[in-house]
């Protein structure tokens, strides 16, 4: 089924939360519709790597790094995501290896790029509610993202 975030807003406005316009698209997929898993990180991507090592089953991951300036996703982890069936990532933080990630069948939205990888300083927490960039995200919410923006819905729309 063909869809656009603008059309979903027209049809389902009361349900939707719209991300602030701060995210850039870095993945090879520019449109993603998927249920969300969540992870909260503190400059440490080990919990994200653990998630990406599990079967994605067409889901996406909302990642909150609090905007810390370090890359929590690079080409090796993005490749792991593709191989395990993850559809996309929404990262309130930064990535690196953007040229390679752009060639992968994965949707990636992040604040920007940073060549410095994350430190290994604190374990992350999965399946928690997140709040960033105008969004509140609960595990199991649905993400709809394309060139026009990112939407979060508490229920499947398509």
C-alpha positions in Angstrom: 0.0 0.0 0.0 1.3 3.4 -1.0 1.3 6.1 1.8 2.9 9.4 2.7 3.2 10.9 6.2 1.3 14.0 5.0 -1.7 11.8 4.0 -1.6 10.0 7.4 -1.7 13.4 9.1 -4.7 14.4 7.2 -6.5 11.1 8.1 -5.4 10.5 11.6 -4.3 13.8 13.1 -5.8 13.2 16.6 -3.8 10.0 17.1 -0.4 11.2 15.9 2.7 12.7 17.5 4.9 14.5 15.0 8.7 14.8 15.6 10.4 18.2 15.6 12.0 18.8 12.3 15.6 18.0 13.5 16.1 14.5 12.1 18.0 13.7 8.9 17.5 10.6 6.8 20.7 8.5 6.4 19.5 5.0 5.4 18.9 3.4 2.1 15.2 3.2 2.9 13.5 6.6 2.9 10.1 5.3 4.0 9.5 3.1 7.0 6.3 1.8 8.7 7.0 -0.4 11.7 6.2 -1.1 15.3 8.8 0.2 17.8 11.1 -1.2 20.3 12.8 1.4 22.6 16.2 1.8 24.1 17.7 4.5 26.3 21.5 4.9 26.1 24.1 7.0 27.9 27.0 7.3 25.4 27.2 3.5 25.3 25.7 1.5 22.4 26.0 -2.0 23.9 22.3 -2.3 24.6 21.6 -1.3 21.0 24.0 -3.9 19.7 22.2 -6.5 21.8 18.9 -5.5 20.3 20.2 -5.5 16.7 21.6 -9.0 17.3 18.1 -10.3 17.9 15.5 -11.0 15.2 14.0 -7.7 14.1 10.9 -9.1 12.5 10.3 -5.9 10.6 10.4 -3.7 13.6 12.2 -0.4 14.2 14.1 0.9 17.2 13.7 4.3 18.8 17.0 5.2 20.4 17.4 8.0 23.0 21.0 9.1 23.6 19.9 12.4 25.0 21.5 14.0 22.0 25.0 13.2 23.3 27.6 14.0 20.7 28.9 10.5 19.9 28.0 8.0 17.2 25.9 5.1 18.5 25.4 3.5 15.1 28.0 2.8 12.4 28.1 0.6 9.3 28.9 -2.6 11.2 25.9 -2.3 13.5 23.7 -1.1 10.6 24.7 -4.2 8.7 23.8 -6.3 11.7 20.4 -4.6 11.7 19.8 -5.5 8.1 20.9 -9.1 8.5 18.6 -9.6 11.4 15.5 -8.1 9.8 15.2 -4.7 11.5 13.5 -2.1 9.3 14.7 1.2 10.8 16.1 3.3 13.6 15.1 6.7 14.9 18.0 8.0 16.9 18.0 11.0 19.2 21.7 11.1 18.7 24.3 10.6 16.0 25.7 8.0 13.6 28.9 7.5 11.6 29.8 5.7 8.4 26.9 7.6 6.7 28.1 6.9 3.2 28.0 3.1 3.8 24.7 3.2 5.7 23.0 5.1 2.8 23.6 2.0 0.6 21.8 -0.4 3.1 18.2 -1.5 3.1 17.5 0.2 6.4 15.7 3.4 7.4 17.9 5.6 9.7 16.9 9.0 11.0 19.3 10.8 13.4 20.3 14.2 14.5 23.5 14.1 12.4 26.9 12.5 12.1 29.9 12.3 14.4 33.1 10.4 13.7 33.6 9.6 17.4 32.2 6.2 18.5 30.4 5.8 21.7 32.2 5.1 25.0 31.5 2.0 27.1 30.4 3.8 30.3 26.9 2.7 31.2 24.5 0.0 30.2 21.3 1.1 28.4 17.7 0.3 29.3 15.3 -1.3 26.8 11.6 -1.2 26.5 11.1 2.1 28.4 9.0 5.1 27.5 11.0 7.8 25.8 10.5 11.6 25.4 12.5 13.6 22.9 12.2 16.1 20.0 8.4 16.7 20.5 7.7 13.0 20.8 6.6 10.6 23.5 7.3 7.0 22.5 6.0 3.9 24.3 7.2 0.4 23.3 4.8 -1.0 20.8 3.9 2.4 19.3 4.1 2.6 15.5 6.5 4.8 13.5 5.7 6.2 10.1 8.6 8.0 8.6 9.4 9.4 5.1 11.0 12.4 3.4 8.4 14.8 5.0 8.7 13.8 8.6 8.4 11.2 11.4 5.1 10.3 13.0 4.4 8.1 16.1 1.0 6.5 16.6 -0.3 4.4 19.5 -1.9 2.1 16.9 -1.3 0.6 13.5 -2.7 2.9 10.8 -2.1 0.8 7.6 
